[in-house]
Amino acid sequence: MKKTFSQSEKKGYYGTHIIGFRPPDEKWNKMKKIYDSCQEADIPIPKEVQEFFDYEEPDASGIEVELEAQRAVTDYRTEGRTGFEVDISKLPPNVKILRFFNCW
């Protein structure tokens, strides 16, 4: 399985990150079927499908939602500790999964 990268990773930000996911919707499921069919048939994936998945392998968790833009995530720093605080009241209502990951 090919490693996928979030927008933060693509921009070269190292460290710990958080992204949200909303569940796959009808369009995601249709695009995934096309993606899988092309992979199985060993034919090129249409550009529209590649763009939909941001030129990455589809993530089973659903559609990535950048949380920094929502102001739901802030840095947390105190003596000897660094991390994130997530204000769940500011998460988009359709975000069901939070993914924390490290880049190096």
Beta strands, then each sheet from edge to edge (+ up, - down):
strand 1: 15-22
strand 2: 63-65
strand 3: 73-78
strand 4: 81-86
strand 5: 97-103
sheet 1: 2+ 1- 5+
sheet 2: 3+ 4-
end
